[in-house]
């Protein structure tokens, strides 16, 4: 899916109510109402550090985010961090949070994406891209999803 299209796409089904950011964060069925953009970035085992070439690759995503935010300054994007199945659940949850946060910080610091338009959440090894218990680079990833149409704006603005 084209990045610009993903960042303006309506939900895949009709939404009859709005949700809090936490409801969206913790419900895969809710998140799946909106298209996901998998970033062209994977991490070394146990790492959340972005290399300079990975930061460069974020420019395409940052441009799409900045264009969407220029159209609607109230856009909200969820940055989702993931790990492979190696390691403990608690460590993987923390690591996936750090990966999502590292990408959000790079988008803000390097490309001027406003931090108030980004929400981060790590999912650990919950949603493997490649189903394996072993080390798998493809599972150590980050994705971005526009969640604006799902959000209860009043609840979000009070946070």
BASE-853392 format. One record per atom (N, C-alpha, C): atom name; x, y, z. Coordinates in nm, 2 decimals. Example, Ala and Ser with C-alpha at 12.3 -4.5 7.8 and 13.67 -1.06 7.14 Angstrom:
! residues 2
SITE   atome        u        v        w
SITE       N     1.32    -0.57     0.78
SITE      CA     1.23    -0.45     0.78
SITE       C     1.32    -0.33     0.78
SITE       N     1.28    -0.22     0.71
SITE      CA     1.37    -0.11     0.71
SITE       C     1.29     0.00     0.79
! end
This chain:
! residues 159
SITE   atome        u        v        w
SITE       N     0.08    -0.12     0.00
SITE      CA     0.00     0.00     0.00
SITE       C     0.09     0.13     0.00
SITE       N     0.05     0.22    -0.08
SITE      CA     0.12     0.35    -0.09
SITE       C     0.12     0.42     0.05
SITE       N     0.23     0.48     0.09
SITE      CA     0.24     0.54     0.22
SITE       C     0.14     0.66     0.23
SITE       N     0.13     0.74     0.13
SITE      CA     0.03     0.85     0.14
SITE       C    -0.11     0.80     0.15
SITE       N    -0.14     0.70     0.07
SITE      CA    -0.27     0.64     0.08
SITE       C    -0.30     0.58     0.21
SITE       N    -0.20     0.51     0.27
SITE      CA    -0.22     0.45     0.40
SITE       C    -0.25     0.56     0.51
SITE       N    -0.18     0.67     0.49
SITE      CA    -0.19     0.78     0.59
SITE       C    -0.31     0.87     0.58
SITE       N    -0.40     0.84     0.47
SITE      CA    -0.52     0.91     0.46
SITE       C    -0.64     0.82     0.45
SITE       N    -0.61     0.69     0.45
SITE      CA    -0.72     0.59     0.42
SITE       C    -0.82     0.59     0.53
SITE       N    -0.95     0.57     0.50
SITE      CA    -1.05     0.55     0.60
SITE       C    -1.04     0.41     0.66
SITE       N    -1.11     0.39     0.77
SITE      CA    -1.11     0.26     0.83
SITE       C    -1.16     0.15     0.73
SITE       N    -1.12     0.03     0.74
SITE      CA    -1.16    -0.08     0.65
SITE       C    -1.31    -0.12     0.67
SITE       N    -1.36    -0.08     0.78
SITE      CA    -1.51    -0.11     0.81
SITE       C    -1.56     0.02     0.87
SITE       N    -1.70     0.03     0.86
SITE      CA    -1.76     0.15     0.92
SITE       C    -1.74     0.15     1.07
SITE       N    -1.70     0.26     1.13
SITE      CA    -1.68     0.28     1.27
SITE       C    -1.80     0.35     1.33
SITE       N    -1.87     0.28     1.42
SITE      CA    -1.99     0.35     1.48
SITE       C    -1.97     0.42     1.61
SITE       N    -1.84     0.42     1.66
SITE      CA    -1.81     0.49     1.78
SITE       C    -1.66     0.52     1.78
SITE       N    -1.62     0.60     1.88
SITE      CA    -1.48     0.64     1.89
SITE       C    -1.42     0.56     2.01
SITE       N    -1.29     0.55     2.01
SITE      CA    -1.22     0.48     2.11
SITE       C    -1.11     0.56     2.18
SITE       N    -1.07     0.52     2.30
SITE      CA    -0.95     0.59     2.36
SITE       C    -0.83     0.53     2.29
SITE       N    -0.72     0.61     2.31
SITE      CA    -0.59     0.56     2.26
SITE       C    -0.55     0.43     2.32
SITE       N    -0.58     0.41     2.45
SITE      CA    -0.55     0.29     2.52
SITE       C    -0.63     0.17     2.47
SITE       N    -0.76     0.19     2.44
SITE      CA    -0.84     0.09     2.38
SITE       C    -0.78     0.04     2.25
SITE       N    -0.73     0.14     2.17
SITE      CA    -0.67     0.11     2.04
SITE       C    -0.54     0.03     2.06
SITE       N    -0.45     0.09     2.15
SITE      CA    -0.32     0.03     2.18
SITE       C    -0.34    -0.12     2.21
SITE       N    -0.44    -0.16     2.29
SITE      CA    -0.44    -0.29     2.35
SITE       C    -0.54    -0.38     2.28
SITE       N    -0.59    -0.34     2.16
SITE      CA    -0.69    -0.43     2.09
SITE       C    -0.65    -0.44     1.94
SITE       N    -0.59    -0.56     1.91
SITE      CA    -0.56    -0.58     1.77
SITE       C    -0.67    -0.57     1.67
SITE       N    -0.79    -0.62     1.70
SITE      CA    -0.90    -0.60     1.61
SITE       C    -0.93    -0.45     1.58
SITE       N    -0.92    -0.37     1.68
SITE      CA    -0.94    -0.22     1.66
SITE       C    -0.83    -0.17     1.57
SITE       N    -0.71    -0.20     1.60
SITE      CA    -0.59    -0.15     1.52
SITE       C    -0.61    -0.20     1.37
SITE       N    -0.66    -0.32     1.35
SITE      CA    -0.67    -0.37     1.22
SITE       C    -0.78    -0.30     1.13
SITE       N    -0.86    -0.21     1.19
SITE      CA    -0.95    -0.12     1.12
SITE       C    -0.87    -0.03     1.03
SITE       N    -0.74     0.00     1.06
SITE      CA    -0.66     0.09     0.98
SITE       C    -0.54     0.02     0.92
SITE       N    -0.50     0.07     0.80
SITE      CA    -0.39     0.00     0.73
SITE       C    -0.26     0.02     0.81
SITE       N    -0.18    -0.08     0.81
SITE      CA    -0.05    -0.08     0.87
SITE       C     0.06    -0.06     0.77
SITE       N     0.16     0.02     0.80
SITE      CA     0.28     0.04     0.71
SITE       C     0.40    -0.02     0.79
SITE       N     0.45    -0.13     0.74
SITE      CA     0.57    -0.19     0.80
SITE       C     0.69    -0.11     0.75
SITE       N     0.77    -0.06     0.84
SITE      CA     0.89     0.01     0.81
SITE       C     1.00    -0.08     0.76
SITE       N     1.08    -0.03     0.67
SITE      CA     1.19    -0.10     0.61
SITE       C     1.31    -0.10     0.71
SITE       N     1.28    -0.14     0.84
SITE      CA     1.38    -0.14     0.94
SITE       C     1.36    -0.26     1.03
SITE       N     1.47    -0.33     1.05
SITE      CA     1.47    -0.44     1.15
SITE       C     1.59    -0.42     1.24
SITE       N     1.59    -0.48     1.36
SITE      CA     1.68    -0.45     1.46
SITE       C     1.77    -0.58     1.49
SITE       N     1.89    -0.55     1.54
SITE      CA     1.98    -0.66     1.59
SITE       C     1.91    -0.72     1.72
SITE       N     1.94    -0.84     1.75
SITE      CA     1.89    -0.90     1.87
SITE       C     1.92    -0.82     1.99
SITE       N     1.82    -0.79     2.07
SITE      CA     1.84    -0.72     2.19
SITE       C     1.86    -0.57     2.18
SITE       N     1.86    -0.52     2.05
SITE      CA     1.89    -0.38     2.03
SITE       C     1.76    -0.30     1.99
SITE       N     1.77    -0.17     2.03
SITE      CA     1.67    -0.07     1.98
SITE       C     1.74     0.04     1.91
SITE       N     1.87     0.03     1.89
SITE      CA     1.94     0.14     1.82
SITE       C     1.92     0.14     1.67
SITE       N     1.90     0.26     1.62
SITE      CA     1.88     0.28     1.48
SITE       C     2.02     0.31     1.42
SITE       N     2.05     0.25     1.31
SITE      CA     2.18     0.29     1.24
SITE       C     2.15     0.41     1.15
SITE       N     2.26     0.48     1.11
SITE      CA     2.24     0.60     1.02
SITE       C     2.17     0.57     0.89
SITE       N     2.19     0.45     0.83
SITE      CA     2.12     0.42     0.71
SITE       C     1.97     0.39     0.74
SITE       N     1.94     0.33     0.86
SITE      CA     1.80     0.31     0.89
SITE       C     1.73     0.45     0.91
SITE       N     1.80     0.54     0.98
SITE      CA     1.74     0.67     1.00
SITE       C     1.71     0.74     0.86
SITE       N     1.81     0.72     0.77
SITE      CA     1.79     0.77     0.63
SITE       C     1.66     0.71     0.57
SITE       N     1.64     0.58     0.59
SITE      CA     1.52     0.52     0.53
SITE       C     1.39     0.56     0.59
SITE       N     1.40     0.62     0.71
SITE      CA     1.28     0.68     0.78
SITE       C     1.23     0.80     0.71
SITE       N     1.31     0.86     0.62
SITE      CA     1.27     0.99     0.56
SITE       C     1.15     0.97     0.48
SITE       N     1.13     0.86     0.41
SITE      CA     1.01     0.84     0.33
SITE       C     0.88     0.84     0.42
SITE       N     0.89     0.77     0.53
SITE      CA     0.78     0.76     0.63
SITE       C     0.76     0.90     0.68
SITE       N     0.87     0.97     0.72
SITE      CA     0.85     1.10     0.78
SITE       C     0.79     1.20     0.68
SITE       N     0.83     1.19     0.56
SITE      CA     0.76     1.28     0.46
SITE       C     0.61     1.25     0.45
SITE       N     0.57     1.13     0.45
SITE      CA     0.43     1.09     0.45
SITE       C     0.36     1.14     0.57
SITE       N     0.42     1.12     0.69
SITE      CA     0.36     1.17     0.81
SITE       C     0.34     1.32     0.81
SITE       N     0.45     1.39     0.77
SITE      CA     0.44     1.54     0.77
SITE       C     0.34     1.59     0.67
SITE       N     0.33     1.52     0.55
SITE      CA     0.22     1.56     0.46
SITE       C     0.08     1.55     0.52
SITE       N     0.06     1.43     0.58
SITE      CA    -0.07     1.41     0.64
SITE       C    -0.10     1.51     0.75
SITE       N     0.00     1.54     0.83
SITE      CA    -0.01     1.63     0.94
SITE       C    -0.03     1.78     0.89
SITE       N     0.03     1.81     0.78
SITE      CA     0.01     1.94     0.72
SITE       C    -0.14     1.95     0.67
SITE       N    -0.20     1.84     0.62
SITE      CA    -0.34     1.84     0.58
SITE       C    -0.43     1.85     0.70
SITE       N    -0.40     1.78     0.81
SITE      CA    -0.48     1.78     0.93
SITE       C    -0.38     1.78     1.05
SITE       N    -0.36     1.89     1.12
SITE      CA    -0.27     1.90     1.23
SITE       C    -0.31     1.81     1.35
SITE       N    -0.43     1.76     1.35
SITE      CA    -0.47     1.67     1.46
SITE       C    -0.46     1.52     1.43
SITE       N    -0.39     1.49     1.32
SITE      CA    -0.37     1.35     1.29
SITE       C    -0.29     1.28     1.41
SITE       N    -0.32     1.15     1.43
SITE      CA    -0.25     1.07     1.53
SITE       C    -0.20     0.94     1.47
SITE       N    -0.08     0.91     1.49
SITE      CA    -0.02     0.79     1.43
SITE       C     0.04     0.70     1.55
SITE       N     0.01     0.57     1.54
SITE      CA     0.06     0.48     1.64
SITE       C     0.18     0.41     1.58
SITE       N     0.29     0.42     1.66
SITE      CA     0.42     0.35     1.62
SITE       C     0.43     0.23     1.70
SITE       N     0.43     0.11     1.63
SITE      CA     0.42    -0.02     1.70
SITE       C     0.55    -0.09     1.69
SITE       N     0.61    -0.13     1.81
SITE      CA     0.73    -0.20     1.82
SITE       C     0.71    -0.35     1.84
SITE       N     0.80    -0.43     1.78
SITE      CA     0.79    -0.57     1.79
SITE       C     0.92    -0.64     1.81
SITE       N     0.92    -0.76     1.87
SITE      CA     1.04    -0.84     1.88
SITE       C     1.02    -0.98     1.83
SITE       N     1.13    -1.06     1.82
SITE      CA     1.11    -1.20     1.79
SITE       C     1.08    -1.28     1.92
SITE       N     1.07    -1.41     1.91
SITE      CA     1.02    -1.49     2.03
SITE       C     1.14    -1.53     2.12
SITE       N     1.26    -1.48     2.10
SITE      CA     1.37    -1.51     2.18
SITE       C     1.37    -1.42     2.30
SITE       N     1.39    -1.48     2.42
SITE      CA     1.40    -1.39     2.54
SITE       C     1.26    -1.40     2.62
SITE       N     1.27    -1.34     2.74
SITE      CA     1.15    -1.34     2.82
SITE       C     1.04    -1.24     2.77
SITE       N     0.91    -1.27     2.81
SITE      CA     0.80    -1.18     2.77
SITE       C     0.83    -1.04     2.82
SITE       N     0.87    -1.03     2.94
SITE      CA     0.89    -0.90     3.00
SITE       C     1.00    -0.82     2.93
SITE       N     1.11    -0.89     2.91
SITE      CA     1.22    -0.82     2.84
SITE       C     1.18    -0.78     2.70
SITE       N     1.10    -0.87     2.63
SITE      CA     1.06    -0.84     2.49
SITE       C     0.96    -0.72     2.49
SITE       N     0.87    -0.72     2.59
SITE      CA     0.78    -0.60     2.59
SITE       C     0.86    -0.47     2.61
SITE       N     0.95    -0.47     2.70
SITE      CA     1.03    -0.35     2.72
SITE       C     1.11    -0.31     2.60
SITE       N     1.17    -0.41     2.54
SITE      CA     1.25    -0.39     2.41
SITE       C     1.17    -0.34     2.30
SITE       N     1.05    -0.39     2.29
SITE      CA     0.96    -0.35     2.18
SITE       C     0.91    -0.20     2.20
SITE       N     0.89    -0.17     2.33
SITE      CA     0.86    -0.03     2.36
SITE       C     0.97     0.07     2.32
SITE       N     1.10     0.02     2.35
SITE      CA     1.21     0.10     2.32
SITE       C     1.23     0.12     2.17
SITE       N     1.20     0.02     2.09
SITE      CA     1.21     0.02     1.95
SITE       C     1.11     0.12     1.89
SITE       N     0.99     0.12     1.94
SITE      CA     0.89     0.21     1.89
SITE       C     0.93     0.36     1.93
SITE       N     0.98     0.37     2.05
SITE      CA     1.02     0.50     2.10
SITE       C     1.14     0.56     2.02
SITE       N     1.23     0.47     1.99
SITE      CA     1.35     0.51     1.91
SITE       C     1.31     0.56     1.77
SITE       N     1.21     0.50     1.71
SITE      CA     1.17     0.54     1.58
SITE       C     1.09     0.68     1.60
SITE       N     1.01     0.69     1.70
SITE      CA     0.93     0.81     1.72
SITE       C     1.03     0.93     1.74
SITE       N     1.13     0.91     1.83
SITE      CA     1.23     1.01     1.85
SITE       C     1.31     1.05     1.73
SITE       N     1.35     0.95     1.65
SITE      CA     1.42     0.98     1.52
SITE       C     1.33     1.06     1.42
SITE       N     1.20     1.02     1.42
SITE      CA     1.11     1.09     1.33
SITE       C     1.09     1.24     1.37
SITE       N     1.09     1.26     1.50
SITE      CA     1.08     1.40     1.56
SITE       C     1.21     1.48     1.54
SITE       N     1.32     1.42     1.59
SITE      CA     1.45     1.49     1.60
SITE       C     1.51     1.51     1.46
SITE       N     1.50     1.41     1.37
SITE      CA     1.57     1.41     1.24
SITE       C     1.48     1.48     1.13
SITE       N     1.35     1.46     1.15
SITE      CA     1.26     1.50     1.03
SITE       C     1.15     1.59     1.07
SITE       N     1.15     1.64     1.20
SITE      CA     1.05     1.74     1.24
SITE       C     0.91     1.69     1.25
SITE       N     0.88     1.56     1.26
SITE      CA     0.74     1.51     1.29
SITE       C     0.71     1.55     1.43
SITE       N     0.59     1.63     1.44
SITE      CA     0.56     1.67     1.58
SITE       C     0.53     1.56     1.67
SITE       N     0.60     1.56     1.79
SITE      CA     0.58     1.45     1.88
SITE       C     0.44     1.43     1.93
SITE       N     0.36     1.54     1.93
SITE      CA     0.22     1.53     1.98
SITE       C     0.13     1.45     1.88
SITE       N     0.18     1.42     1.76
SITE      CA     0.10     1.35     1.66
SITE       C     0.14     1.20     1.66
SITE       N     0.23     1.16     1.75
SITE      CA     0.28     1.02     1.76
SITE       C     0.25     0.96     1.89
SITE       N     0.20     0.84     1.89
SITE      CA     0.18     0.76     2.01
SITE       C     0.26     0.63     1.99
SITE       N     0.33     0.58     2.09
SITE      CA     0.41     0.46     2.07
SITE       C     0.35     0.34     2.16
SITE       N     0.37     0.22     2.11
SITE      CA     0.34     0.10     2.19
SITE       C     0.42    -0.01     2.15
SITE       N     0.48    -0.09     2.24
SITE      CA     0.55    -0.21     2.21
SITE       C     0.46    -0.33     2.24
SITE       N     0.47    -0.43     2.15
SITE      CA     0.39    -0.55     2.16
SITE       C     0.47    -0.68     2.19
SITE       N     0.60    -0.66     2.21
SITE      CA     0.69    -0.78     2.24
SITE       C     0.68    -0.88     2.13
SITE       N     0.66    -1.00     2.17
SITE      CA     0.66    -1.11     2.06
SITE       C     0.51    -1.15     2.03
SITE       N     0.42    -1.07     2.07
SITE      CA     0.28    -1.11     2.05
SITE       C     0.23    -1.13     1.91
SITE       N     0.29    -1.05     1.82
SITE      CA     0.24    -1.05     1.68
SITE       C     0.35    -1.08     1.58
SITE       N     0.40    -1.20     1.58
SITE      CA     0.51    -1.24     1.50
SITE       C     0.48    -1.23     1.35
SITE       N     0.57    -1.17     1.27
SITE      CA     0.55    -1.17     1.13
SITE       C     0.58    -1.30     1.07
SITE       N     0.69    -1.36     1.12
SITE      CA     0.73    -1.50     1.08
SITE       C     0.71    -1.59     1.20
SITE       N     0.63    -1.69     1.19
SITE      CA     0.60    -1.77     1.31
SITE       C     0.71    -1.87     1.33
SITE       N     0.79    -1.83     1.43
SITE      CA     0.90    -1.92     1.47
SITE       C     0.94    -1.88     1.62
SITE       N     0.99    -1.98     1.69
SITE      CA     1.04    -1.96     1.83
SITE       C     1.18    -1.91     1.83
SITE       N     1.25    -1.92     1.71
SITE      CA     1.39    -1.89     1.70
SITE       C     1.41    -1.74     1.67
SITE       N     1.54    -1.71     1.66
SITE      CA     1.57    -1.57     1.63
SITE       C     1.53    -1.54     1.48
SITE       N     1.46    -1.43     1.46
SITE      CA     1.41    -1.40     1.33
SITE       C     1.41    -1.25     1.31
SITE       N     1.51    -1.20     1.23
SITE      CA     1.52    -1.05     1.21
SITE       C     1.39    -0.99     1.16
SITE       N     1.31    -1.05     1.08
SITE      CA     1.19    -0.99     1.03
SITE       C     1.09    -0.96     1.14
SITE       N     1.10    -1.03     1.25
SITE      CA     1.01    -1.01     1.36
SITE       C     1.05    -0.89     1.45
SITE       N     1.18    -0.85     1.44
SITE      CA     1.23    -0.74     1.52
SITE       C     1.21    -0.61     1.44
SITE       N     1.09    -0.55     1.44
SITE      CA     1.05    -0.45     1.35
SITE       C     0.97    -0.34     1.42
SITE       N     0.93    -0.24     1.34
SITE      CA     0.84    -0.14     1.38
SITE       C     0.75    -0.11     1.26
SITE       N     0.62    -0.08     1.30
SITE      CA     0.52    -0.04     1.20
SITE       C     0.45     0.09     1.24
SITE       N     0.39     0.15     1.15
SITE      CA     0.31     0.28     1.18
SITE       C     0.17     0.26     1.12
SITE       N     0.08     0.32     1.20
SITE      CA    -0.06     0.31     1.16
SITE       C    -0.13     0.44     1.20
SITE       N    -0.20     0.50     1.10
SITE      CA    -0.28     0.62     1.13
SITE       C    -0.41     0.57     1.21
SITE       N    -0.43     0.63     1.33
SITE      CA    -0.54     0.59     1.41
SITE       C    -0.64     0.70     1.43
SITE       N    -0.62     0.82     1.37
SITE      CA    -0.71     0.93     1.39
SITE       C    -0.86     0.90     1.38
SITE       N    -0.90     0.83     1.27
SITE      CA    -1.05     0.80     1.26
SITE       C    -1.11     0.72     1.38
SITE       N    -1.02     0.65     1.45
SITE      CA    -1.07     0.56     1.56
SITE       C    -1.08     0.64     1.69
SITE       N    -1.02     0.75     1.70
SITE      CA    -1.00     0.82     1.83
SITE       C    -1.11     0.90     1.87
SITE       N    -1.14     0.89     2.00
SITE      CA    -1.23     0.99     2.07
SITE       C    -1.15     1.11     2.09
SITE       N    -1.17     1.22     2.01
SITE      CA    -1.08     1.33     2.02
SITE       C    -1.09     1.40     2.15
SITE       N    -1.21     1.41     2.21
SITE      CA    -1.21     1.48     2.34
SITE       C    -1.13     1.41     2.45
SITE       N    -1.14     1.28     2.45
SITE      CA    -1.05     1.20     2.55
SITE       C    -0.91     1.22     2.51
SITE       N    -0.87     1.22     2.39
SITE      CA    -0.73     1.24     2.35
SITE       C    -0.68     1.37     2.39
SITE       N    -0.76     1.48     2.36
SITE      CA    -0.71     1.62     2.39
SITE       C    -0.70     1.64     2.54
SITE       N    -0.76     1.56     2.62
SITE      CA    -0.75     1.58     2.77
SITE       C    -0.63     1.51     2.82
SITE       N    -0.57     1.43     2.75
SITE      CA    -0.46     1.35     2.81
SITE       C    -0.34     1.43     2.85
! end
